[in-house]
Amino acid sequence: MMTSKILLYVSASHATVALWRVPLFFPFARAGRLAQCRTLANDESGWSAFNEILMSHPGTSVYVVVDSVEEDYRYEALPHTGPRARREMVARKLKQAFRNNPFCAALAQVREPGKRRDDRFLFAALTNPDLLRPWLEIIATRQAPLGGAYLSSTVSRALLPALHSNAKHLLLVSEQSGGLRQSYFQDEQLRISRLTPLDGIHPPAHVTAYAAEIGKTRFYLNSQRQMSREERLTVYLLYQSAALAELREWLNSDPGFLCHSIGLEELGARLGIAPAVLKQSPDALLLSVLALQPPPANLAPAGMQRGFRHHQARVALYGVSIVALLAALGWAGANFMQQSRLVEQTAQTEASIKRQGSLYLEVARQFPNAPTSAENLKGAVEIAQAIQRNNRTPETAMAVVSRALEASPSVVLQHLRWARSAAQPANAAAEAPPAPAQLAGTQAPPQVVYLDAEIQPFRGDYRAAMAGIDAFVARLKQDGAVAAASVLQLPLDTSPGSGLSGSTSGGSQPAAAHFRVKIVLREQS
């Protein structure tokens, strides 16, 4: 456990100081417990003891709750404005209401239901600053961070959810070491609070005196028109002594009250406070609530809290550093685990490689001797693949010629020669075969078809024969499998240098209309 806060309860006669301890490994969690409650006199001896406590816990934040008769509460409405204008307006109102009093605060509550929707504020102040001044001077001397100073009535607002009450008019009554505290809440919003000292009141006059004080409070509420005379005031007695327990029956006999009582141990259990903590001091419940949930109405001036803001920034920096350290450790741990897995996988892979190598060698020893080397086998496979890749048949060429002949019935095929290149060398058979690498990397030569044909019937009309040949070649060019088609030989030589020969006698037969065509096919992928 470590000390995270020093809690101080101050009343006119004495003070109660306690330490708020939180778990060492969870300093930022909303958990902890009250420890070492001490009652100090509100004089020089108590101030000296408080100074020693601060010296033994340097740098620890201090939270102060004051319980005094000298308190002032004012409930007013202000126009609804933006945040900045609201702060300025509230500051002016505090100066007007509590002139030259540094210990004052405004508590924003609800908005009015009218058209203007004004904001309702409770302005509260400690009208006797001398009550706190000696304690705050010690805090300033020790340079302890002042977390805040609060009225006990604003701290007790955090007890309402544990009461499970939806009463519109609720009076919370508790016995503090400073006296009998009565806090009036309307719709769960604090309106007024008053403290009655218990000096000079002894049993059995407690019940009568308490009932009289509660009756005065109700009379004041009626006179201020906070509630009508016909409405019942719901009273919750937070008792630790028998006096408040007996007071419930007394108040319930009056039709103007509806009184409930709840023990501090039961209330502490609802708030998560251990019963042993509440037995340390009558103010233990109030101090525990202050440590768990400080109220927003802080009486301490901004100048007194400069050290606390620096303390908060330092704590936030420590928190960020711890988070960064934890993140770095987590990242390093994840990297270490990943590295361990990779090393393990590498070892398993290397073992598997060695095992497979051993199995391969064992199987390889059982293989028969190869007829040739591995390089020759590889070359043979590459040659076979190249032959298979470059393999072509005249099927495509025959299909092209057939389609053209079918569309040209006057063309009669006489001879067809299919080749893999435009001009094959005469000594092709005598040349040495190419190397496997050369054969694998060369492109397949184009397919060439040499076609010998004639025009039938032919009666000596060369013009008609030439037209038929041109039509036949045009059909070949239109075929999608043909890259080029050209005539190598015509039945009649039409060149300018050729001579004329033949007989003019009418009895001779006309010569045949022979021609030759070269067809280059497209390379098929």
Secondary structure, 3 states (H helix, E strand, C coil): CEEEEEEEEEECCEEEEEEEEECCCCCCCCCCEEEEEEEEECCHHHHHHHHHHHHHCCCCEEEEEEECCCEEEEEEEECCCCHHHHHHHHHHHHHHHCCCCCCEEEEEEEECCCCCCCEEEEEEEECCHHHCHHHHHHHHHCCCCEEEEEEHHHHHHHHHHHHCCCCCEEEEEEEECCEEEEEEEECCEEEEEEEECCCCCCCCCHHHHHHHHHHHHHHHHHHCCCCCCCCCEEEEEEECCHHHHHHHHHHHCCCCEEEEEEEHHHHHHHHCCCHHHHCCCCCHHHHHHHHHCCCCCCCCCHHHHHHHHHHHHHHHHHHHHHHHHHHHHHHHHHHHHHHHHHHHHHHHHHHHHHHHHHHHHHHHHCCCCCCCCHHHHHHHHHHHHHHHHHCCCCHHHHHHHHHHHHHCCCEEEEEEEEECCCCCCCCCCCCCCCCHHHHHHCCCCCCEEEEEEEECCCCCCHHHHHHHHHHHHHHHHHCCCEEEEEEEECCCCCCCCCCCCCCCCCCCCCCCEEEEEEEEECCCC
